[in-house]
Amino acid sequence: MMKTRIFVATLLFGMSAAALAQETYPVRPITVVVPFAPGGSSDMIARALSPKMSEKLGQQLVVENKPGATGAIGATFVKSAAPDGYTILAASIGVYSVNPHLQKKLAYDPSKDLDMLSIAVRAPNVLVVNPKLPVTSVHDLIAHLKKNPLAVSFGTSGAGTSDHLTTALFWQKTGTNGIHTPYKGGALVITDVMAGHLDASFQNINVTVQQIKSGNLKPLAITSEKRSPLLPDVPTLDELGIKDMNVYSWQAYAAPKGLPAAVKTKLHASIVAALDDPKLKTQLVDQGFELVGNSPEAASKFQSEELARWKKVIEVGGITVD
């Protein structure tokens, strides 16, 4: 009888301690793992939101870059961390909805190993071409591609990246093809399209808008649901009759699976609070980002839908990575 009482008391104490930990969370700094090198969109969003998230949570958020294997190394690190809210992930579409279809020996499963917290932001891609390419519209480009099969080069940030998959989807929707030229990042792609070493590319609006406005890149269309206020004269692919081409590169937060509900609520609230900050909101919108800040449930549903969508594109396009 005495052993039973001790067991029950110990169990209740443990439950109380866990509940107290959730109530007082956080009591120490939180590590935000970005599974890419510094300077990319995931890194930029993590560093932009962290100070405001810190204000809401009352603890410092430390951004730590763990690049490699298209984000898989950092994601695996987070998967293996304790689900206590002190290690979270800030990553892009590839980590959550593309890697599972391209990496055969992936050490994490985003659906089973991670708890989604929120899709923070998203940004559409812009179809840009070298100004000297003899096309002035998407329909001109389609005709050019059909007349000159496998003669137009499309640069991408790498095999399996968002811009590569957008390119593959465009070819599938329009019955065309081109030369896929993968790079190790989008910056060099943009430089080479401007220089004429590449003909075309789908790149995020936030990294192309200034070069478009300066005339160094010719925009033909945007992959958003409606026209961007930053590029009001650039039509959407949808309004040009190319359906189901609404594509966004998105940045989301997640945590190791099994995050306590109270901790998840606090982390989600800090993301929303950061996105609601007027100064930060203006800064991000001016760069071309659309603010999302949806619920963990909505984020999880969206991530699953994206998994299914890109699985089909990858299979139809026969896309593989080394």
C-alpha positions in Angstrom: 0.0 0.0 0.0 2.8 2.3 1.0 4.6 1.6 -2.3 1.4 2.4 -4.2 1.1 5.8 -2.5 4.7 6.6 -3.2 4.3 5.7 -6.8 1.1 7.8 -7.2 2.8 10.7 -5.4 5.8 10.5 -7.6 3.6 10.3 -10.7 1.6 13.3 -9.6 4.8 15.2 -8.8 6.1 14.4 -12.2 2.9 15.6 -13.9 2.9 18.8 -11.8 6.5 19.5 -12.7 5.8 19.0 -16.4 2.7 21.3 -16.2 4.7 23.9 -14.3 7.5 23.7 -17.0 4.8 24.4 -19.6 3.4 27.3 -17.6 6.7 29.0 -17.0 8.1 28.3 -20.5 10.5 29.6 -21.7 13.1 30.0 -18.9 16.2 30.0 -21.1 17.2 30.9 -24.7 15.6 29.2 -27.7 17.6 27.9 -30.6 16.2 28.6 -34.1 17.8 26.2 -36.5 18.0 27.4 -40.1 19.1 24.4 -42.3 20.8 26.6 -44.9 23.7 28.9 -45.1 23.4 32.5 -44.0 21.9 35.0 -46.5 19.0 33.0 -47.9 15.3 33.6 -47.4 14.9 31.2 -44.5 17.9 32.8 -42.7 16.6 36.3 -43.5 13.1 35.5 -42.1 14.4 33.8 -39.0 16.7 36.8 -38.2 14.0 39.3 -39.0 11.3 37.7 -36.7 13.5 36.5 -33.9 13.8 39.9 -32.0 10.1 40.4 -32.0 9.4 36.8 -31.0 11.9 37.2 -28.2 10.0 40.3 -26.9 6.8 38.2 -26.8 8.4 35.2 -25.2 10.7 37.0 -22.8 13.7 35.0 -23.8 16.4 35.4 -26.5 16.1 33.5 -29.7 19.5 32.4 -31.1 19.6 31.7 -34.9 21.9 28.8 -35.7 22.7 27.8 -39.3 23.1 24.1 -40.0 23.3 23.8 -43.8 23.7 20.7 -45.9 21.8 18.1 -48.0 19.2 20.7 -49.1 18.1 21.4 -45.5 18.0 17.7 -44.4 20.9 18.0 -42.0 19.3 20.8 -40.0 15.9 19.2 -40.1 17.3 15.9 -38.8 19.0 17.8 -36.0 15.7 19.4 -34.9 13.9 16.1 -35.2 16.3 14.6 -32.7 16.0 17.4 -30.2 13.8 17.3 -27.1 10.2 18.4 -27.9 10.3 21.1 -25.2 10.2 24.2 -27.3 13.9 25.1 -26.9 14.8 24.0 -30.4 12.7 25.0 -33.3 13.1 25.0 -37.1 12.8 27.8 -39.6 12.9 26.4 -43.1 11.4 26.5 -46.6 9.1 24.5 -48.8 11.9 22.1 -49.8 12.5 20.9 -46.3 8.8 20.3 -45.5 7.3 19.2 -48.8 10.0 18.3 -51.4 12.9 16.4 -49.8 10.8 13.3 -49.0 10.2 12.8 -52.7 13.8 13.4 -53.8 16.1 12.0 -51.1 15.9 8.2 -50.9 17.7 7.9 -47.5 16.1 11.0 -45.8 16.7 10.8 -42.1 13.6 12.7 -41.1 9.9 12.6 -42.1 8.4 16.1 -41.9 4.9 14.7 -41.4 5.8 12.2 -38.6 8.8 13.9 -36.9 7.9 17.6 -36.8 5.0 19.6 -35.4 4.2 22.5 -37.7 3.8 25.9 -35.9 3.0 28.3 -38.7 3.6 29.2 -42.3 5.2 32.6 -41.6 5.5 34.1 -45.1 5.3 33.2 -48.7 6.6 34.8 -51.9 5.6 34.1 -55.5 8.0 33.4 -58.3 8.4 35.7 -61.3 9.2 34.3 -64.7 12.0 36.5 -66.0 14.0 36.4 -69.2 17.0 38.1 -70.6 15.8 41.4 -72.2 17.4 40.4 -75.5 15.4 37.1 -75.8 12.9 37.7 -78.7 9.8 37.3 -76.6 7.5 39.9 -75.0 4.9 37.7 -73.4 4.4 34.2 -71.9 2.6 33.2 -75.1 5.5 34.4 -77.2 7.8 32.3 -74.9 5.6 29.2 -75.3 5.6 29.6 -79.1 9.4 30.1 -79.0 9.9 26.9 -76.9 7.7 24.8 -79.2 9.6 26.2 -82.2 13.0 25.7 -80.6 12.7 22.6 -78.4 15.5 22.1 -75.9 17.1 25.4 -77.0 16.1 27.7 -74.2 18.0 27.5 -71.0 16.2 27.8 -67.6 18.4 28.5 -64.7 17.5 27.2 -61.2 18.9 27.4 -57.7 19.5 23.6 -57.9 17.9 20.3 -58.6 14.7 19.9 -56.6 14.5 23.5 -55.5 11.3 25.6 -55.6 12.3 27.4 -58.8 13.2 24.0 -60.5 9.9 22.5 -59.6 8.1 25.6 -60.8 9.9 25.3 -64.1 9.0 21.7 -64.4 5.4 22.4 -63.6 5.4 25.2 -66.3 6.7 22.8 -68.9 4.1 20.2 -68.0 1.2 22.7 -68.1 2.3 24.2 -71.4 3.5 21.1 -73.2 6.9 22.6 -73.7 10.5 21.8 -72.6 13.8 23.6 -72.2 17.3 23.1 -70.9 17.4 22.8 -67.1 20.6 24.5 -65.8 21.0 24.0 -62.1 23.2 26.3 -60.0 24.1 26.4 -56.3 21.9 29.2 -55.4 19.7 31.8 -57.0 22.0 34.9 -57.0 24.2 33.5 -59.7 21.2 32.5 -61.8 19.9 36.1 -61.8 23.3 37.4 -62.7 23.6 35.0 -65.6 20.1 35.7 -66.9 21.0 39.4 -66.9 24.3 38.7 -68.7 22.6 36.5 -71.3 24.3 33.3 -70.3 20.9 31.9 -69.4 17.6 32.7 -71.2 15.0 32.4 -68.4 14.3 31.5 -64.8 11.5 31.4 -62.2 12.9 33.4 -59.2 11.4 34.8 -56.0 9.9 38.3 -56.4 12.0 39.5 -53.4 15.3 38.9 -55.2 14.2 40.0 -58.7 12.1 43.1 -58.2 14.9 45.6 -58.2 16.6 44.2 -61.3 13.2 44.1 -63.0 12.6 47.8 -62.2 16.0 48.7 -63.4 15.4 46.9 -66.7 18.0 44.2 -66.3 15.4 41.5 -66.3 12.2 41.2 -68.4 9.3 39.9 -66.4 6.7 37.9 -68.3 4.4 36.6 -65.5 4.1 35.9 -61.8 2.9 32.7 -60.1 0.8 34.4 -57.4 -3.0 34.2 -57.2 -3.3 37.9 -58.0 -0.9 40.6 -59.3 1.7 41.9 -57.0 1.5 45.6 -55.9 5.3 45.6 -56.4 4.8 44.6 -60.1 1.3 45.7 -61.0 1.9 45.4 -64.8 3.0 41.8 -64.6 0.1 39.4 -65.2 -0.4 36.2 -63.3 -0.1 32.9 -65.2 -3.7 32.2 -64.2 -5.1 35.2 -66.0 -3.0 34.2 -69.0 -4.9 30.9 -69.1 -2.2 28.7 -67.5 -4.2 27.2 -64.6 -3.0 25.6 -61.4 0.3 27.5 -61.5 -0.1 29.4 -58.3 3.3 28.7 -56.7 4.9 30.2 -53.7 8.2 29.7 -52.0 7.2 29.6 -48.3 9.0 29.8 -45.0 7.6 28.0 -42.0 8.4 27.2 -38.4 8.2 23.7 -36.8 9.4 21.9 -33.7 10.2 18.3 -32.8 7.1 16.1 -32.7 5.4 15.9 -29.4 5.5 19.6 -28.4 3.3 20.3 -25.4 0.1 22.2 -26.4 0.8 25.1 -24.0 4.3 25.5 -25.5 3.0 25.3 -29.0 0.5 28.0 -28.3 3.2 30.3 -26.9 5.5 29.8 -29.9 2.7 30.3 -32.4 1.6 33.5 -30.6 5.2 34.9 -30.8 5.3 34.3 -34.6 2.0 36.1 -35.1 3.1 38.9 -32.8 6.3 39.4 -34.8 4.3 39.4 -38.1 1.9 41.9 -36.7 4.7 44.4 -35.8 4.0 47.4 -38.1 7.6 48.2 -38.9 8.5 44.5 -39.7 5.3 44.0 -41.6 6.1 47.0 -43.9 9.7 45.8 -44.3 8.7 42.3 -45.4 5.9 43.5 -47.7 8.2 46.0 -49.4 10.5 43.1 -50.1 7.8 41.1 -51.8 6.8 38.7 -49.0 3.1 38.0 -48.2 2.5 37.5 -44.5 0.6 34.3 -43.5 1.0 33.5 -39.8 -1.6 30.7 -39.9 -2.5 28.2 -37.1 -0.5 25.0 -36.5 -3.5 23.0 -37.8 -3.7 25.1 -41.0 0.1 24.9 -41.5 0.0 21.1 -41.1 -2.8 20.8 -43.6 -1.0 23.0 -46.1 2.2 21.2 -45.7 0.5 17.9 -46.5 -1.2 19.4 -49.6 2.2 20.7 -50.8 3.7 17.2 -50.3 1.0 15.7 -52.6 1.3 18.4 -55.2 5.0 18.3 -55.6 5.1 14.5 -55.5 3.0 14.5 -58.7 5.2 17.1 -60.4 8.4 15.2 -59.5 7.0 11.9 -60.8 5.7 13.3 -64.0 8.9 15.3 -64.7 11.1 12.4 -63.8 13.1 14.7 -61.5 15.9 13.2 -59.5 18.9 14.5 -57.5 22.3 13.0 -57.1 
